[in-house]
Amino acid sequence: MVEVKSLARALDVLRAVADSDTPLSATMVADQLGRDRIQIARTLHSLESAELLERDTDRRYTPSPRVFGVVAGIAAARLRTFGTEALCQTVEATGESAFIAEVRGDSSVAILERLVSGVSWVGRSFPLYCDDAGQALLWDCTRDEIELIFRGTDFVSYSPTTPTSVDDFYQRLVRARGVGYSLVDGESQPGVYAIAAPVRDFTGTVRCALHIQGPTSMLAARGNELGPTITVLADRLSERLGWRSTVST
């Protein structure tokens, strides 16, 4: 029981320091948590010894780079576990192949999938401006950020529906935000239709995108029917990754 209490105290202290915009002293942490200063000082020293916190010349603490590495590792593990679960739920709800994709430079790469039919897409990269998950992955980006991401990108036309410029892509992104999901009709592959929504991590940042794809001839007519379903499933995965929506329902 003592060890459990010590661990809980250490996590409280680590969280207090990590949540602060400025370095914190032992007194500041103790006041914030309503705990004994000497006890907090010992905990801070232990966290520093474990290389989870760093202390500056004013004896104030900030998270160490190791913390970010640990957090990133945990987040990646949770995405693999709960992402696989989300893909199964998505296939069950839609009857279509489902994917989770991440940003890699100015491209999108599928990292997890659940196939109904066809070949694997995991590890393959496609340009963000026309990829099935591209709009969802860049969901929160401003017009200027989109311009920066695609600086130097040639908007190669893969089909008549491929975006032709930054403005063209951004207009499509704005429309997608308006309904809560993106509908991509053959932009990178003629005849392939995709529905996607962003997935957020515990910081609220878009971490990846959940999407389904299938033949345009079969899926296009169901786009606005399945779009809200993909959004709900993506939000559910976001919650499993620690995101908490601030939107009241």
C-alpha positions, 0 to 999 in steps of 0.5 A, a space after each residue: 500500500 505504501 508503494 502504491 501511495 508513493 507511485 500515486 504521489 510521484 505521478 501527481 507531481 510529474 503531472 503537475 510539472 508536465 502541465 505547467 507552462 513554466 518551471 516549478 519549484 518544490 514549494 509551487 508544486 506543494 502549494 498546487 497539490 496541497 501536500 507537504 513541501 518536504 515530501 514533494 521535494 523528495 519526490 521531485 529529487 527521485 524523479 530527477 534521479 530517474 531522469 524524468 525531470 530536469 532541475 535548473 539553476 533556480 531549483 525549478 523543474 521541467 519534464 526531461 526529454 526522456 518523459 516525451 520518449 516514454 509518452 510517445 512509446 505509450 501512445 504508439 502502443 495504445 494506437 496499435 492496440 486500440 487502433 486494431 480494435 477500431 478497425 474491426 469495429 469499422 469493418 463490422 459497421 460499414 462492411 468496407 476495408 478500413 485503414 489507419 494512416 499517419 503523416 510522413 512528410 508531405 505523404 500519407 502512409 497506412 500503418 494499420 488495416 483490416 481488409 475485406 478484400 484486395 491487397 495490403 496498403 500498409 507501408 505504401 505512401 501517397 501524396 497528402 493532397 490527393 490521398 484518401 486520408 489526406 484531408 483528415 490528417 491535415 484537419 486542423 491546418 490553417 491555409 498558411 500551414 497547408 501552403 507550407 506543407 505543400 511548398 515545392 509539391 507538384 500537384 500531379 493529376 492522377 485523375 480528373 478529380 485530383 486537387 490541382 493546387 493548394 487553394 483547391 485542396 484547402 477548399 475541399 478541406 473546409 467543406 469536409 470540416 463542415 460535415 465532420 468527415 472527408 469524401 474523396 472520390 478517386 483523387 489518387 486512384 480513379 474508381 476508388 472512393 474513401 471516407 475519412 475522419 481525424 483521430 486525436 491523441 491526449 494533447 488534442 493533436 490530430 495523430 492519425 486518420 481512420 478511413 474506409 475505401 471501396 469502389 466508387 460505384 458502390 460506396 459513393 452513394 453511401 458517403 453521407 450515410 457512412 460519414 457520421 459513422 466514421 466520425 463516431 468511430 474516429 472520436 471513439 478511438 481518440 478517446 481511447 488515446 486520451 482525448 477529451 472533447 470540449 464540445 458539448 452534446 
